């Protein structure tokens, strides 16, 4: 299932021109525990496939808490949702809500403490 989601997200990069950053709102802590577990798994597997299993970089940049320390969670969530055109970073908007993307951004900033 995860491979299908990843493939879908990558394909959508080519299909939808421009990915304007969205204004985001919501309480990222409102994610149910079961979904939070799924999101943690997604970060480790899907994000880790490019950013490294330890998030220290690979095809994608390092995304450890130390590397992201000066980043705004809203901006990170926007990158997660809309990807980075012209790079291997796909948009995850078709698969994630804005609250889930913000939860992931907070998770990346906090590390495994979340």
N, C-alpha and C positions, 0 to 999 in steps of 0.2 A: 504494500500500500504506500509506503514512504517513497519508494522508487517511482511510483506512478505520480505522486504529488510533485516530486522534484522534476520529473520529465514535463509535466503539465506547466509548471512554473517557468521552466526554461523555454518551452515552446511559446508561451505567451509573450516573452520578451520580443520575439520577432514579429508577433502579430499586432501588438498595440503600440503605436508610435507615442513617444513622449510619456514620461511617468511623472507628472507634477507631484511634488511633495504635498501631502494632505495635512491640513490642520487636524491635530489629533486631540482627543479629549477622552476622559473616562478614567476609571479607577482600575489600575492594573492589578490591584490586590483582589479584585472581584472574580478572578479566574478560579473555577472549582479545582479542588485538589487533584482529581483524576486528570483533568485537562492540563494542569501544571506538570504532572508527571509525563504526559505525552509531549508537551513542549520541551521539557528537559531532554527527553530522548531525541526529539527532532534536532535540537541544538547540537547534541553530541554526534548524531549520525549525519544529518543533512548539512549543517553548517560545518561540522568537523571534516567533511569530505573535501572541502576547499580550504578552510581556515586552519586545518590541522586538528587531529584528535585532542590535542591539548590546547587548542585555540591559539597556538603560538605562531601561526602563519603557515603558508604553503602557497597554493595558487592564489588564495586571498590573503589579505593582510592579517596580522595578529589581532585577535579580539579578546585578549585577556583583560581583566579589570585594570591592570596597570597601564595597558596600552590605550584603554578607552577612558581613563580617569578624567580627562578634560572634556569629554563629550557629553552633550545634553541628551537625556533619555528620549525626548521627543524627536530630536534629529535622528538618533539611531533607529527609532521605530519607523520613521519615514524612509530611511534607507532599506530597512528590512521589507517594508511593504512595497516600495516602488523600485527597488533594485538600483543599479547604477548602469544606465545605458552605455553601450560600447565596451562593457566589461563582462566578465563571467558571473557577476552578481545578479541573480535573477530577482524579479519582483515576487514577493510572497503574498501579495494582496488577495489573489484568488483563493488562497488557502488559509489565511489568517484574518482575524478581526483586528481592528485598531487596538483594542485592549490587549489582545494576545501579543501583538508586536511590541507594545509598550512593556508588557510583562517580560518578554524576551530581552528587551533592551535593559531593563532593570536587572534581570538575571545575569546578563553579561557583565554589567557594571559591578554587581555584588559577588560574582563567582558562585560557587556551590553553596554559599550560605543561604540562598533563597530557597 
